[in-house]
Amino acid sequence: MLTEYLPILIFLVVAGGLGIVLIAIGFGAGTLLGVRKPDAAKLSPYECGFEAFEDSRMKFDVRYYLVAIVFIIFDLEIIFFVPWAISLDRIGTFGLLAMAPFFLLLAVGFAYEWKKGALEWD
């Protein structure tokens, strides 16, 4: 049974070793080839070429979160359609009828979100 997991173990050891080696090379080359002299300008937050003019902890509009949640929900539900559509020729009418309530629920949810204005960004 252990021989079945040996390739996975070898892969993990090689991947971990390669990661450690690459990180060590990055730190070593930075020390040997370049001089690190951090100062206030180098350590300051940088965004778009100019100083930040507002607090980064400002509040976001709740509509942003609503749109994000609606996107995640519908995106995950749409993923269920891919294997169903691929195997529709094998599962036939039974598969079509089994997926109909799911699709109907998805359509009703979309209509509800549209009517409530969750998709508006005014």
TASUL-V870419 format. One record per pair of residues at least 12 apart in sequence whose C-alpha atoms are under 7 Angstrom apart, sorted by the first residue. I is the first residue (numbers start at 1). GAP is how many residues later the second one is. Records with the same first field share a line. If there is no record, write none. Layout:
I=GAP, GAP
//
This chain:
66=52
67=51, 52
//
